Amino acid sequence: MSREERRRRIKHLIIFEKPEEGGPIRTFCGICKVPTSQPYDHIENKHLQIEAYECQFCAKRFKSNSSLYKHISRNHNEESKIAKIMDLVSGD
């Protein structure tokens, strides 16, 4: 399932609240009612238990894109830089 498809399925679980006096829209988890600035990641991490994101360097799986990103930056930083350079050179 693609990231976009997962987000479409999760969207109904997010509560959007616009303050009466203006200001930014606040988001809450529709399951546990916790305020969160990253509702999609929160729901994937805390409630769905789906490990849909795979590291391209070690095949370890993660519940959210942000967890995968943190893993790559902490564990595969040099490999990631080399991969980006190779993509630029090959034109991908």
C-alpha positions in Angstrom: 0.0 0.0 0.0 1.4 3.4 -1.0 1.9 6.2 1.5 -0.9 8.2 -0.1 -3.3 5.3 0.3 -2.4 4.9 4.0 -2.9 8.6 4.5 -6.3 8.5 2.8 -7.3 5.7 5.1 -6.0 7.5 8.2 -7.5 10.9 7.5 -10.9 10.0 9.0 -9.1 9.3 12.3 -7.8 12.9 12.6 -9.8 15.6 14.4 -9.2 19.1 13.0 -10.1 22.0 15.3 -10.1 25.7 14.2 -10.1 28.1 17.2 -12.9 30.6 17.2 -10.6 33.5 17.6 -8.5 32.6 14.6 -5.1 31.1 14.8 -3.7 27.9 13.5 -5.8 24.8 13.1 -5.0 22.2 15.8 -5.0 18.5 15.1 -5.9 15.7 17.5 -5.8 11.9 17.3 -9.3 10.7 16.9 -8.5 7.5 18.7 -6.8 8.7 21.9 -7.6 12.5 21.6 -4.0 13.5 22.1 -3.1 16.8 20.4 -0.4 16.3 17.8 1.4 18.3 15.2 2.1 15.1 13.2 -1.2 13.2 13.2 -0.4 10.7 10.4 2.8 9.7 12.0 1.2 9.5 15.5 -1.6 7.2 14.3 0.8 5.0 12.3 3.3 4.7 15.2 1.0 4.4 18.2 -2.2 2.7 16.8 -1.7 0.9 13.5 1.5 -1.1 14.2 2.2 -1.4 10.5 5.9 -1.5 9.5 5.5 -0.2 6.0 8.7 1.7 5.5 11.8 -0.3 4.7 15.4 0.9 5.0 17.1 0.7 1.6 20.5 0.0 3.2 19.7 -2.7 5.8 16.1 -3.8 5.1 15.0 -2.9 8.7 11.3 -1.9 8.7 9.7 1.0 10.5 6.1 2.2 11.3 6.5 5.7 9.9 8.5 7.6 7.3 9.9 9.9 10.0 11.2 6.9 12.0 12.9 5.6 8.8 14.4 9.0 8.2 15.8 9.2 11.7 17.2 5.7 11.4 19.0 6.5 8.1 20.4 9.7 9.4 21.8 8.0 12.5 22.9 4.7 11.0 23.5 5.2 7.3 24.5 8.8 7.0 27.5 8.2 4.7 25.7 5.6 2.7 22.8 8.0 2.2 25.1 10.8 1.0 26.8 8.4 -1.5 23.3 7.2 -2.8 22.2 10.8 -3.3 25.4 11.6 -5.3 24.9 8.4 -7.4 21.3 9.4 -8.2 22.5 12.9 -9.3 25.3 11.3 -11.5 22.9 8.8 -13.1 20.2 11.4 -13.6 17.4 9.7 -11.5 
